[in-house]
């Protein structure tokens, strides 16, 4: 009796399964197709992104090699390197684009095009998609190069924005603030900042050394 009931149950389950398959078979097959298509699309997108990253890396390395080559010391070589970094910035993903703009600004500043370099630094510092570390670096480089010709109040505000606990460029920003104070005739304020830097164990050794040398020249 038990075996008969088991067989009846199995037949009923098989019959219900067939009915469900007839009723929802199309949906099941469609869902399977969608899942397979989604997986294939995701894999294809990852392959495409990998190819794009490889191409961006190649463009950036080519521009870097051109900039580092001896020919980059000539006007023609520097111009070619600037154009190469501009192309890398225009076509690369966010990371490579930001690095390319920073290198392009560096070359423009070396070539005497301070206005063009400043525009690039400002562009990076105001780019919300860029890495915060590189955004702050762009602000620091802008302030450093505009120290002699830029608006002193604006430079001071930008530098003070780089100072605070956990700020990676704090010591370098304080060094530039000390130089800005000296240019404004605020010698005592500059000495105070330089003394603090010279004794700051967390500051880079180069910053501490330059602060000590400058204090000696100031008779402090």
C-alpha positions, 0 to 999 in steps of 0.5 A, a space after each residue: 500500500 505504501 509503495 502504491 501511494 508513493 507511486 501515485 504521489 510521484 505521478 501527481 508531482 510529475 504531472 504538476 511539473 509538466 503543467 507548470 512547465 507548459 504554463 511557465 516554460 517560456 518565461 523560464 527559458 526567457 529568464 535563462 536567456 536574459 541571465 546568460 546575456 547579462 553575464 556575457 554582456 558583463 564579461 564583454 564590458 570588463 574586457 572592453 574596460 581592460 582594453 581601454 585601461 591598457 590603451 590609456 596606460 600605453 598613451 600615458 607611458 608614451 607621453 612620460 617617456 617623451 617628457 623624460 627624454 633628452 629631447 624634451 629639454 628642447 622647445 620642440 620636444 617639450 611641445 610634443 610632450 605637452 601635446 601627448 599629455 593633453 591627448 592622454 588627458 582627453 581620452 584616458 579614464 579619470 586616474 590617467 587623465 588627472 596625472 596627465 593634466 598634472 604632468 602637462 601643467 609641469 611642462 607648461 610651467 617649465 616652458 614659461 606658460 604659467 597661465 596655461 599651467 595655472 589653468 590646468 592646476 585649477 582644473 584638477 583642484 576643482 575636479 570632484 572626480 579626481 583623487 583628493 590627494 591629487 586635487 590638493 597637490 594641484 592646489 599646492 603647485 598652483 600656490 607655489 608657482 603663483 607665489 610671486 605674481 598671484 593674489 596674495 590673499 587668494 594664495 594664502 587661503 588656498 594654502 591654509 586649506 591644505 593645513 590640518 590634521 591628516 592633510 598629506 601636503 601640510 608641511 609643504 603648504 606651511 613652508 609656502 606660507 612662510 615664504 609668502 609671509 616673508 614676501 609680505 614683510 611678515 618676518 616674525 610670522 615666517 620665523 614662527 612657522 619655520 621654527 615649527 617646521 624645523 622641529 616637526 618630526 612628521 615633516 619631510 626631512 627636506 622641509 625641515 632642512 630648508 626651514 633650518 637653513 632659512 632660519 639661519 639666514 634670517 638670524 634666528 
